[in-house]
Amino acid sequence: MRKAFTLAGATHVDMQHNIRKNAFTLAEVLITLGIIGIVAALTMPGLIANHKEKETVTKLRKVYSSIQQAFLKNYAEQGAP
């Protein structure tokens, strides 16, 4: 027999004989973490390489800009080479 009770304004039905907990087992959690770790291990080297490439390109653009500005300043002060 099911009993109904009120808790914080909501009516709940007590189902003592049909209690089933929905939860993940430790094995499922560990397998999921393992899969996430493998995917991360496969993608991280590519991401790091892309980041280093962008960093190098940015540094080269900065150096090129500095050289160009120095050339233009020299051209303005000294005239054509």
PDB file of N, CA, C and O in Angstrom, chain B, residues numbered from 101:
ATOM      1  N   MET B 101       0.831  -1.167   0.000  1.00  0.00           N
ATOM      2  CA  MET B 101       0.000   0.000   0.000  1.00  0.00           C
ATOM      3  C   MET B 101       0.880   1.237   0.000  1.00  0.00           C
ATOM      4  O   MET B 101       1.833   1.335   0.774  1.00  0.00           O
ATOM      5  N   ARG B 102       0.556   2.174  -0.869  1.00  0.00           N
ATOM      6  CA  ARG B 102       1.339   3.393  -0.987  1.00  0.00           C
ATOM      7  C   ARG B 102       0.730   4.482  -0.144  1.00  0.00           C
ATOM      8  O   ARG B 102      -0.486   4.667  -0.107  1.00  0.00           O
ATOM      9  N   LYS B 103       1.599   5.196   0.528  1.00  0.00           N
ATOM     10  CA  LYS B 103       1.150   6.305   1.359  1.00  0.00           C
ATOM     11  C   LYS B 103       1.525   7.613   0.672  1.00  0.00           C
ATOM     12  O   LYS B 103       2.625   7.736   0.133  1.00  0.00           O
ATOM     13  N   ALA B 104       0.646   8.563   0.685  1.00  0.00           N
ATOM     14  CA  ALA B 104       0.930   9.880   0.128  1.00  0.00           C
ATOM     15  C   ALA B 104       1.244  10.817   1.281  1.00  0.00           C
ATOM     16  O   ALA B 104       0.590  10.774   2.323  1.00  0.00           O
ATOM     17  N   PHE B 105       2.230  11.650   1.093  1.00  0.00           N
ATOM     18  CA  PHE B 105       2.566  12.630   2.113  1.00  0.00           C
ATOM     19  C   PHE B 105       2.931  13.943   1.428  1.00  0.00           C
ATOM     20  O   PHE B 105       3.264  13.976   0.243  1.00  0.00           O
ATOM     21  N   THR B 106       2.863  14.994   2.183  1.00  0.00           N
ATOM     22  CA  THR B 106       3.151  16.322   1.646  1.00  0.00           C
ATOM     23  C   THR B 106       4.447  16.825   2.245  1.00  0.00           C
ATOM     24  O   THR B 106       4.648  16.774   3.458  1.00  0.00           O
ATOM     25  N   LEU B 107       5.323  17.311   1.380  1.00  0.00           N
ATOM     26  CA  LEU B 107       6.600  17.849   1.809  1.00  0.00           C
ATOM     27  C   LEU B 107       6.842  19.140   1.036  1.00  0.00           C
ATOM     28  O   LEU B 107       6.988  19.120  -0.186  1.00  0.00           O
ATOM     29  N   ALA B 108       6.884  20.247   1.742  1.00  0.00           N
ATOM     30  CA  ALA B 108       7.108  21.576   1.157  1.00  0.00           C
ATOM     31  C   ALA B 108       6.056  21.890   0.097  1.00  0.00           C
ATOM     32  O   ALA B 108       6.375  22.469  -0.942  1.00  0.00           O
ATOM     33  N   GLY B 109       4.836  21.521   0.345  1.00  0.00           N
ATOM     34  CA  GLY B 109       3.745  21.867  -0.548  1.00  0.00           C
ATOM     35  C   GLY B 109       3.535  20.913  -1.705  1.00  0.00           C
ATOM     36  O   GLY B 109       2.559  21.068  -2.438  1.00  0.00           O
ATOM     37  N   ALA B 110       4.414  19.924  -1.907  1.00  0.00           N
ATOM     38  CA  ALA B 110       4.270  18.974  -3.007  1.00  0.00           C
ATOM     39  C   ALA B 110       3.881  17.622  -2.447  1.00  0.00           C
ATOM     40  O   ALA B 110       4.366  17.222  -1.388  1.00  0.00           O
ATOM     41  N   THR B 111       3.023  16.926  -3.137  1.00  0.00           N
ATOM     42  CA  THR B 111       2.578  15.612  -2.696  1.00  0.00           C
ATOM     43  C   THR B 111       3.491  14.550  -3.287  1.00  0.00           C
ATOM     44  O   THR B 111       3.728  14.518  -4.494  1.00  0.00           O
ATOM     45  N   HIS B 112       3.988  13.703  -2.439  1.00  0.00           N
ATOM     46  CA  HIS B 112       4.880  12.626  -2.853  1.00  0.00           C
ATOM     47  C   HIS B 112       4.237  11.294  -2.505  1.00  0.00           C
ATOM     48  O   HIS B 112       3.490  11.183  -1.533  1.00  0.00           O
ATOM     49  N   VAL B 113       4.538  10.288  -3.310  1.00  0.00           N
ATOM     50  CA  VAL B 113       4.028   8.950  -3.045  1.00  0.00           C
ATOM     51  C   VAL B 113       5.185   8.101  -2.539  1.00  0.00           C
ATOM     52  O   VAL B 113       6.231   8.008  -3.181  1.00  0.00           O
ATOM     53  N   ASP B 114       4.987   7.493  -1.399  1.00  0.00           N
ATOM     54  CA  ASP B 114       6.008   6.650  -0.787  1.00  0.00           C
ATOM     55  C   ASP B 114       5.977   5.279  -1.451  1.00  0.00           C
ATOM     56  O   ASP B 114       4.966   4.580  -1.389  1.00  0.00           O
ATOM     57  N   MET B 115       7.088   4.891  -2.088  1.00  0.00           N
ATOM     58  CA  MET B 115       7.165   3.598  -2.771  1.00  0.00           C
ATOM     59  C   MET B 115       8.298   2.807  -2.141  1.00  0.00           C
ATOM     60  O   MET B 115       9.378   2.689  -2.720  1.00  0.00           O
ATOM     61  N   GLN B 116       8.051   2.268  -0.957  1.00  0.00           N
ATOM     62  CA  GLN B 116       9.106   1.606  -0.203  1.00  0.00           C
ATOM     63  C   GLN B 116       9.564   0.301  -0.840  1.00  0.00           C
ATOM     64  O   GLN B 116      10.733  -0.063  -0.717  1.00  0.00           O
ATOM     65  N   HIS B 117       8.689  -0.393  -1.503  1.00  0.00           N
ATOM     66  CA  HIS B 117       9.049  -1.701  -2.048  1.00  0.00           C
ATOM     67  C   HIS B 117       9.653  -1.594  -3.446  1.00  0.00           C
ATOM     68  O   HIS B 117      10.214  -2.571  -3.943  1.00  0.00           O
ATOM     69  N   ASN B 118       9.555  -0.463  -4.072  1.00  0.00           N
ATOM     70  CA  ASN B 118      10.032  -0.309  -5.439  1.00  0.00           C
ATOM     71  C   ASN B 118      11.096   0.795  -5.506  1.00  0.00           C
ATOM     72  O   ASN B 118      11.026   1.685  -6.354  1.00  0.00           O
ATOM     73  N   ILE B 119      12.067   0.725  -4.614  1.00  0.00           N
ATOM     74  CA  ILE B 119      13.124   1.727  -4.590  1.00  0.00           C
ATOM     75  C   ILE B 119      14.248   1.263  -5.509  1.00  0.00           C
ATOM     76  O   ILE B 119      14.804   0.177  -5.346  1.00  0.00           O
ATOM     77  N   ARG B 120      14.561   2.104  -6.465  1.00  0.00           N
ATOM     78  CA  ARG B 120      15.660   1.797  -7.376  1.00  0.00           C
ATOM     79  C   ARG B 120      16.491   3.057  -7.532  1.00  0.00           C
ATOM     80  O   ARG B 120      15.982   4.089  -7.968  1.00  0.00           O
ATOM     81  N   LYS B 121      17.747   2.981  -7.186  1.00  0.00           N
ATOM     82  CA  LYS B 121      18.629   4.134  -7.283  1.00  0.00           C
ATOM     83  C   LYS B 121      19.280   4.154  -8.661  1.00  0.00           C
ATOM     84  O   LYS B 121      19.840   3.158  -9.117  1.00  0.00           O
ATOM     85  N   ASN B 122      19.194   5.290  -9.300  1.00  0.00           N
ATOM     86  CA  ASN B 122      19.838   5.458 -10.595  1.00  0.00           C
ATOM     87  C   ASN B 122      21.159   6.186 -10.370  1.00  0.00           C
ATOM     88  O   ASN B 122      21.179   7.371 -10.040  1.00  0.00           O
ATOM     89  N   ALA B 123      22.253   5.466 -10.551  1.00  0.00           N
ATOM     90  CA  ALA B 123      23.570   6.054 -10.353  1.00  0.00           C
ATOM     91  C   ALA B 123      24.563   5.320 -11.250  1.00  0.00           C
ATOM     92  O   ALA B 123      24.306   4.206 -11.707  1.00  0.00           O
ATOM     93  N   PHE B 124      25.702   5.965 -11.491  1.00  0.00           N
ATOM     94  CA  PHE B 124      26.748   5.338 -12.277  1.00  0.00           C
ATOM     95  C   PHE B 124      27.618   4.492 -11.367  1.00  0.00           C
ATOM     96  O   PHE B 124      27.864   4.839 -10.212  1.00  0.00           O
ATOM     97  N   THR B 125      28.080   3.369 -11.912  1.00  0.00           N
ATOM     98  CA  THR B 125      28.992   2.532 -11.142  1.00  0.00           C
ATOM     99  C   THR B 125      30.399   3.106 -11.253  1.00  0.00           C
ATOM    100  O   THR B 125      30.677   3.923 -12.131  1.00  0.00           O
ATOM    101  N   LEU B 126      31.268   2.682 -10.372  1.00  0.00           N
ATOM    102  CA  LEU B 126      32.644   3.146 -10.394  1.00  0.00           C
ATOM    103  C   LEU B 126      33.318   2.774 -11.712  1.00  0.00           C
ATOM    104  O   LEU B 126      34.103   3.553 -12.254  1.00  0.00           O
ATOM    105  N   ALA B 127      33.016   1.595 -12.221  1.00  0.00           N
ATOM    106  CA  ALA B 127      33.619   1.155 -13.481  1.00  0.00           C
ATOM    107  C   ALA B 127      33.195   2.071 -14.633  1.00  0.00           C
ATOM    108  O   ALA B 127      34.020   2.429 -15.473  1.00  0.00           O
ATOM    109  N   GLU B 128      31.923   2.448 -14.678  1.00  0.00           N
ATOM    110  CA  GLU B 128      31.452   3.341 -15.739  1.00  0.00           C
ATOM    111  C   GLU B 128      32.132   4.700 -15.663  1.00  0.00           C
ATOM    112  O   GLU B 128      32.487   5.279 -16.690  1.00  0.00           O
ATOM    113  N   VAL B 129      32.311   5.201 -14.472  1.00  0.00           N
ATOM    114  CA  VAL B 129      32.972   6.493 -14.292  1.00  0.00           C
ATOM    115  C   VAL B 129      34.431   6.405 -14.720  1.00  0.00           C
ATOM    116  O   VAL B 129      34.931   7.302 -15.398  1.00  0.00           O
ATOM    117  N   LEU B 130      35.116   5.340 -14.334  1.00  0.00           N
ATOM    118  CA  LEU B 130      36.525   5.189 -14.701  1.00  0.00           C
ATOM    119  C   LEU B 130      36.707   5.003 -16.203  1.00  0.00           C
ATOM    120  O   LEU B 130      37.652   5.539 -16.783  1.00  0.00           O
ATOM    121  N   ILE B 131      35.816   4.251 -16.832  1.00  0.00           N
ATOM    122  CA  ILE B 131      35.892   4.071 -18.286  1.00  0.00           C
ATOM    123  C   ILE B 131      35.692   5.402 -18.989  1.00  0.00           C
ATOM    124  O   ILE B 131      36.414   5.715 -19.935  1.00  0.00           O
ATOM    125  N   THR B 132      34.722   6.190 -18.540  1.00  0.00           N
ATOM    126  CA  THR B 132      34.460   7.496 -19.141  1.00  0.00           C
ATOM    127  C   THR B 132      35.662   8.422 -18.974  1.00  0.00           C
ATOM    128  O   THR B 132      36.053   9.109 -19.918  1.00  0.00           O
ATOM    129  N   LEU B 133      36.244   8.445 -17.789  1.00  0.00           N
ATOM    130  CA  LEU B 133      37.432   9.272 -17.569  1.00  0.00           C
ATOM    131  C   LEU B 133      38.605   8.803 -18.420  1.00  0.00           C
ATOM    132  O   LEU B 133      39.390   9.619 -18.903  1.00  0.00           O
ATOM    133  N   GLY B 134      38.727   7.506 -18.603  1.00  0.00           N
ATOM    134  CA  GLY B 134      39.790   6.968 -19.460  1.00  0.00           C
ATOM    135  C   GLY B 134      39.625   7.402 -20.902  1.00  0.00           C
ATOM    136  O   GLY B 134      40.602   7.775 -21.551  1.00  0.00           O
ATOM    137  N   ILE B 135      38.408   7.359 -21.410  1.00  0.00           N
ATOM    138  CA  ILE B 135      38.136   7.789 -22.786  1.00  0.00           C
ATOM    139  C   ILE B 135      38.436   9.276 -22.943  1.00  0.00           C
ATOM    140  O   ILE B 135      39.047   9.687 -23.929  1.00  0.00           O
ATOM    141  N   ILE B 136      38.008  10.082 -21.973  1.00  0.00           N
ATOM    142  CA  ILE B 136      38.288  11.519 -22.024  1.00  0.00           C
ATOM    143  C   ILE B 136      39.801  11.764 -22.005  1.00  0.00           C
ATOM    144  O   ILE B 136      40.296  12.635 -22.719  1.00  0.00           O
ATOM    145  N   GLY B 137      40.525  11.008 -21.201  1.00  0.00           N
ATOM    146  CA  GLY B 137      41.984  11.142 -21.140  1.00  0.00           C
ATOM    147  C   GLY B 137      42.657  10.786 -22.454  1.00  0.00           C
ATOM    148  O   GLY B 137      43.594  11.464 -22.875  1.00  0.00           O
ATOM    149  N   ILE B 138      42.187   9.727 -23.106  1.00  0.00           N
ATOM    150  CA  ILE B 138      42.760   9.319 -24.392  1.00  0.00           C
ATOM    151  C   ILE B 138      42.510  10.381 -25.454  1.00  0.00           C
ATOM    152  O   ILE B 138      43.415  10.727 -26.214  1.00  0.00           O
ATOM    153  N   VAL B 139      41.287  10.898 -25.511  1.00  0.00           N
ATOM    154  CA  VAL B 139      40.960  11.942 -26.483  1.00  0.00           C
ATOM    155  C   VAL B 139      41.800  13.192 -26.220  1.00  0.00           C
ATOM    156  O   VAL B 139      42.284  13.824 -27.159  1.00  0.00           O
ATOM    157  N   ALA B 140      41.970  13.546 -24.960  1.00  0.00           N
ATOM    158  CA  ALA B 140      42.798  14.714 -24.625  1.00  0.00           C
ATOM    159  C   ALA B 140      44.249  14.483 -25.028  1.00  0.00           C
ATOM    160  O   ALA B 140      44.903  15.390 -25.544  1.00  0.00           O
ATOM    161  N   ALA B 141      44.752  13.280 -24.797  1.00  0.00           N
ATOM    162  CA  ALA B 141      46.137  12.977 -25.151  1.00  0.00           C
ATOM    163  C   ALA B 141      46.361  13.033 -26.659  1.00  0.00           C
ATOM    164  O   ALA B 141      47.454  13.371 -27.112  1.00  0.00           O
ATOM    165  N   LEU B 142      45.341  12.706 -27.430  1.00  0.00           N
ATOM    166  CA  LEU B 142      45.474  12.739 -28.881  1.00  0.00           C
ATOM    167  C   LEU B 142      45.342  14.153 -29.439  1.00  0.00           C
ATOM    168  O   LEU B 142      45.954  14.464 -30.461  1.00  0.00           O
ATOM    169  N   THR B 143      44.568  15.004 -28.802  1.00  0.00           N
ATOM    170  CA  THR B 143      44.326  16.338 -29.348  1.00  0.00           C
ATOM    171  C   THR B 143      45.295  17.394 -28.824  1.00  0.00           C
ATOM    172  O   THR B 143      45.535  18.384 -29.516  1.00  0.00           O
ATOM    173  N   MET B 144      45.848  17.226 -27.656  1.00  0.00           N
ATOM    174  CA  MET B 144      46.707  18.253 -27.062  1.00  0.00           C
ATOM    175  C   MET B 144      47.969  18.560 -27.889  1.00  0.00           C
ATOM    176  O   MET B 144      48.289  19.738 -28.044  1.00  0.00           O
ATOM    177  N   PRO B 145      48.697  17.583 -28.423  1.00  0.00           N
ATOM    178  CA  PRO B 145      49.885  17.928 -29.215  1.00  0.00           C
ATOM    179  C   PRO B 145      49.559  18.819 -30.418  1.00  0.00           C
ATOM    180  O   PRO B 145      50.311  19.741 -30.733  1.00  0.00           O
ATOM    181  N   GLY B 146      48.462  18.547 -31.073  1.00  0.00           N
ATOM    182  CA  GLY B 146      48.059  19.382 -32.207  1.00  0.00           C
ATOM    183  C   GLY B 146      47.718  20.795 -31.776  1.00  0.00           C
ATOM    184  O   GLY B 146      48.080  21.755 -32.456  1.00  0.00           O
ATOM    185  N   LEU B 147      47.033  20.931 -30.669  1.00  0.00           N
ATOM    186  CA  LEU B 147      46.686  22.257 -30.171  1.00  0.00           C
ATOM    187  C   LEU B 147      47.930  23.029 -29.753  1.00  0.00           C
ATOM    188  O   LEU B 147      48.029  24.231 -30.000  1.00  0.00           O
ATOM    189  N   ILE B 148      48.871  22.348 -29.126  1.00  0.00           N
ATOM    190  CA  ILE B 148      50.103  23.005 -28.700  1.00  0.00           C
ATOM    191  C   ILE B 148      50.909  23.446 -29.917  1.00  0.00           C
ATOM    192  O   ILE B 148      51.459  24.547 -29.924  1.00  0.00           O
ATOM    193  N   ALA B 149      50.986  22.607 -30.941  1.00  0.00           N
ATOM    194  CA  ALA B 149      51.729  22.962 -32.154  1.00  0.00           C
ATOM    195  C   ALA B 149      51.099  24.175 -32.837  1.00  0.00           C
ATOM    196  O   ALA B 149      51.811  25.074 -33.286  1.00  0.00           O
ATOM    197  N   ASN B 150      49.760  24.203 -32.918  1.00  0.00           N
ATOM    198  CA  ASN B 150      49.082  25.355 -33.521  1.00  0.00           C
ATOM    199  C   ASN B 150      49.352  26.620 -32.733  1.00  0.00           C
ATOM    200  O   ASN B 150      49.552  27.685 -33.316  1.00  0.00           O
ATOM    201  N   HIS B 151      49.360  26.516 -31.418  1.00  0.00           N
ATOM    202  CA  HIS B 151      49.613  27.684 -30.580  1.00  0.00           C
ATOM    203  C   HIS B 151      51.037  28.203 -30.784  1.00  0.00           C
ATOM    204  O   HIS B 151      51.250  29.411 -30.895  1.00  0.00           O
ATOM    205  N   LYS B 152      52.010  27.291 -30.832  1.00  0.00           N
ATOM    206  CA  LYS B 152      53.401  27.704 -31.027  1.00  0.00           C
ATOM    207  C   LYS B 152      53.594  28.341 -32.399  1.00  0.00           C
ATOM    208  O   LYS B 152      54.347  29.304 -32.541  1.00  0.00           O
ATOM    209  N   GLU B 153      52.911  27.801 -33.409  1.00  0.00           N
ATOM    210  CA  GLU B 153      53.009  28.376 -34.754  1.00  0.00           C
ATOM    211  C   GLU B 153      52.441  29.796 -34.783  1.00  0.00           C
ATOM    212  O   GLU B 153      53.051  30.696 -35.360  1.00  0.00           O
ATOM    213  N   LYS B 154      51.289  29.996 -34.169  1.00  0.00           N
ATOM    214  CA  LYS B 154      50.698  31.329 -34.117  1.00  0.00           C
ATOM    215  C   LYS B 154      51.588  32.290 -33.332  1.00  0.00           C
ATOM    216  O   LYS B 154      51.709  33.460 -33.696  1.00  0.00           O
ATOM    217  N   GLU B 155      52.206  31.804 -32.263  1.00  0.00           N
ATOM    218  CA  GLU B 155      53.106  32.626 -31.466  1.00  0.00           C
ATOM    219  C   GLU B 155      54.320  33.057 -32.293  1.00  0.00           C
ATOM    220  O   GLU B 155      54.738  34.213 -32.229  1.00  0.00           O
ATOM    221  N   THR B 156      54.882  32.131 -33.067  1.00  0.00           N
ATOM    222  CA  THR B 156      56.033  32.442 -33.912  1.00  0.00           C
ATOM    223  C   THR B 156      55.658  33.453 -34.995  1.00  0.00           C
ATOM    224  O   THR B 156      56.408  34.395 -35.252  1.00  0.00           O
ATOM    225  N   VAL B 157      54.508  33.261 -35.625  1.00  0.00           N
ATOM    226  CA  VAL B 157      54.053  34.192 -36.663  1.00  0.00           C
ATOM    227  C   VAL B 157      53.864  35.584 -36.074  1.00  0.00           C
ATOM    228  O   VAL B 157      54.236  36.574 -36.704  1.00  0.00           O
ATOM    229  N   THR B 158      53.300  35.674 -34.888  1.00  0.00           N
ATOM    230  CA  THR B 158      53.093  36.971 -34.242  1.00  0.00           C
ATOM    231  C   THR B 158      54.432  37.649 -33.951  1.00  0.00           C
ATOM    232  O   THR B 158      54.578  38.851 -34.175  1.00  0.00           O
ATOM    233  N   LYS B 159      55.403  36.892 -33.458  1.00  0.00           N
ATOM    234  CA  LYS B 159      56.728  37.462 -33.181  1.00  0.00           C
ATOM    235  C   LYS B 159      57.400  37.945 -34.470  1.00  0.00           C
ATOM    236  O   LYS B 159      58.006  39.016 -34.487  1.00  0.00           O
ATOM    237  N   LEU B 160      57.297  37.160 -35.548  1.00  0.00           N
ATOM    238  CA  LEU B 160      57.893  37.562 -36.817  1.00  0.00           C
ATOM    239  C   LEU B 160      57.237  38.827 -37.368  1.00  0.00           C
ATOM    240  O   LEU B 160      57.921  39.692 -37.915  1.00  0.00           O
ATOM    241  N   ARG B 161      55.927  38.938 -37.227  1.00  0.00           N
ATOM    242  CA  ARG B 161      55.231  40.150 -37.687  1.00  0.00           C
ATOM    243  C   ARG B 161      55.694  41.373 -36.894  1.00  0.00           C
ATOM    244  O   ARG B 161      55.841  42.459 -37.454  1.00  0.00           O
ATOM    245  N   LYS B 162      55.922  41.198 -35.608  1.00  0.00           N
ATOM    246  CA  LYS B 162      56.383  42.307 -34.774  1.00  0.00           C
ATOM    247  C   LYS B 162      57.785  42.748 -35.197  1.00  0.00           C
ATOM    248  O   LYS B 162      58.056  43.943 -35.312  1.00  0.00           O
ATOM    249  N   VAL B 163      58.675  41.776 -35.426  1.00  0.00           N
ATOM    250  CA  VAL B 163      60.032  42.101 -35.857  1.00  0.00           C
ATOM    251  C   VAL B 163      59.995  42.779 -37.228  1.00  0.00           C
ATOM    252  O   VAL B 163      60.689  43.773 -37.441  1.00  0.00           O
ATOM    253  N   TYR B 164      59.195  42.254 -38.156  1.00  0.00           N
ATOM    254  CA  TYR B 164      59.074  42.847 -39.490  1.00  0.00           C
ATOM    255  C   TYR B 164      58.558  44.278 -39.394  1.00  0.00           C
ATOM    256  O   TYR B 164      59.045  45.157 -40.104  1.00  0.00           O
ATOM    257  N   SER B 165      57.592  44.519 -38.540  1.00  0.00           N
ATOM    258  CA  SER B 165      57.051  45.862 -38.354  1.00  0.00           C
ATOM    259  C   SER B 165      58.115  46.802 -37.797  1.00  0.00           C
ATOM    260  O   SER B 165      58.212  47.947 -38.238  1.00  0.00           O
ATOM    261  N   SER B 166      58.912  46.342 -36.840  1.00  0.00           N
ATOM    262  CA  SER B 166      59.984  47.166 -36.269  1.00  0.00           C
ATOM    263  C   SER B 166      61.024  47.520 -37.325  1.00  0.00           C
ATOM    264  O   SER B 166      61.471  48.664 -37.398  1.00  0.00           O
ATOM    265  N   ILE B 167      61.409  46.543 -38.144  1.00  0.00           N
ATOM    266  CA  ILE B 167      62.391  46.796 -39.207  1.00  0.00           C
ATOM    267  C   ILE B 167      61.815  47.770 -40.227  1.00  0.00           C
ATOM    268  O   ILE B 167      62.518  48.670 -40.686  1.00  0.00           O
ATOM    269  N   GLN B 168      60.559  47.602 -40.583  1.00  0.00           N
ATOM    270  CA  GLN B 168      59.919  48.498 -41.548  1.00  0.00           C
ATOM    271  C   GLN B 168      59.856  49.928 -41.005  1.00  0.00           C
ATOM    272  O   GLN B 168      60.123  50.880 -41.739  1.00  0.00           O
ATOM    273  N   GLN B 169      59.508  50.084 -39.733  1.00  0.00           N
ATOM    274  CA  GLN B 169      59.442  51.413 -39.137  1.00  0.00           C
ATOM    275  C   GLN B 169      60.826  52.056 -39.095  1.00  0.00           C
ATOM    276  O   GLN B 169      60.962  53.252 -39.352  1.00  0.00           O
ATOM    277  N   ALA B 170      61.852  51.268 -38.771  1.00  0.00           N
ATOM    278  CA  ALA B 170      63.218  51.804 -38.751  1.00  0.00           C
ATOM    279  C   ALA B 170      63.641  52.236 -40.156  1.00  0.00           C
ATOM    280  O   ALA B 170      64.273  53.280 -40.315  1.00  0.00           O
ATOM    281  N   PHE B 171      63.303  51.451 -41.165  1.00  0.00           N
ATOM    282  CA  PHE B 171      63.635  51.806 -42.549  1.00  0.00           C
ATOM    283  C   PHE B 171      62.928  53.092 -42.961  1.00  0.00           C
ATOM    284  O   PHE B 171      63.549  53.966 -43.565  1.00  0.00           O
ATOM    285  N   LEU B 172      61.649  53.222 -42.648  1.00  0.00           N
ATOM    286  CA  LEU B 172      60.898  54.422 -43.013  1.00  0.00           C
ATOM    287  C   LEU B 172      61.429  55.656 -42.276  1.00  0.00           C
ATOM    288  O   LEU B 172      61.482  56.744 -42.849  1.00  0.00           O
ATOM    289  N   LYS B 173      61.818  55.492 -41.021  1.00  0.00           N
ATOM    290  CA  LYS B 173      62.385  56.604 -40.265  1.00  0.00           C
ATOM    291  C   LYS B 173      63.715  57.034 -40.881  1.00  0.00           C
ATOM    292  O   LYS B 173      63.972  58.228 -41.037  1.00  0.00           O
ATOM    293  N   ASN B 174      64.541  56.083 -41.222  1.00  0.00           N
ATOM    294  CA  ASN B 174      65.823  56.384 -41.851  1.00  0.00           C
ATOM    295  C   ASN B 174      65.608  57.049 -43.207  1.00  0.00           C
ATOM    296  O   ASN B 174      66.330  57.980 -43.562  1.00  0.00           O
ATOM    297  N   TYR B 175      64.629  56.583 -43.958  1.00  0.00           N
ATOM    298  CA  TYR B 175      64.324  57.162 -45.268  1.00  0.00           C
ATOM    299  C   TYR B 175      63.869  58.609 -45.106  1.00  0.00           C
ATOM    300  O   TYR B 175      64.238  59.466 -45.909  1.00  0.00           O
ATOM    301  N   ALA B 176      63.068  58.889 -44.074  1.00  0.00           N
ATOM    302  CA  ALA B 176      62.591  60.249 -43.844  1.00  0.00           C
ATOM    303  C   ALA B 176      63.725  61.173 -43.424  1.00  0.00           C
ATOM    304  O   ALA B 176      63.738  62.349 -43.789  1.00  0.00           O
ATOM    305  N   GLU B 177      64.684  60.643 -42.654  1.00  0.00           N
ATOM    306  CA  GLU B 177      65.795  61.482 -42.188  1.00  0.00           C
ATOM    307  C   GLU B 177      66.922  61.602 -43.223  1.00  0.00           C
ATOM    308  O   GLU B 177      67.473  62.689 -43.396  1.00  0.00           O
ATOM    309  N   GLN B 178      67.267  60.537 -43.897  1.00  0.00           N
ATOM    310  CA  GLN B 178      68.442  60.523 -44.775  1.00  0.00           C
ATOM    311  C   GLN B 178      68.092  60.623 -46.259  1.00  0.00           C
ATOM    312  O   GLN B 178      68.957  60.944 -47.074  1.00  0.00           O
ATOM    313  N   GLY B 179      66.857  60.356 -46.614  1.00  0.00           N
ATOM    314  CA  GLY B 179      66.482  60.332 -48.029  1.00  0.00           C
ATOM    315  C   GLY B 179      66.622  58.934 -48.586  1.00  0.00           C
ATOM    316  O   GLY B 179      66.780  57.966 -47.843  1.00  0.00           O
ATOM    317  N   ALA B 180      66.560  58.838 -49.923  1.00  0.00           N
ATOM    318  CA  ALA B 180      66.606  57.531 -50.587  1.00  0.00           C
ATOM    319  C   ALA B 180      67.976  56.898 -50.408  1.00  0.00           C
ATOM    320  O   ALA B 180      68.985  57.601 -50.457  1.00  0.00           O
ATOM    321  N   PRO B 181      68.035  55.598 -50.204  1.00  0.00           N
ATOM    322  CA  PRO B 181      69.330  54.929 -50.019  1.00  0.00           C
ATOM    323  C   PRO B 181      70.115  54.852 -51.328  1.00  0.00           C
ATOM    324  O   PRO B 181      71.225  54.320 -51.351  1.00  0.00           O
TER     325      PRO B 181
END
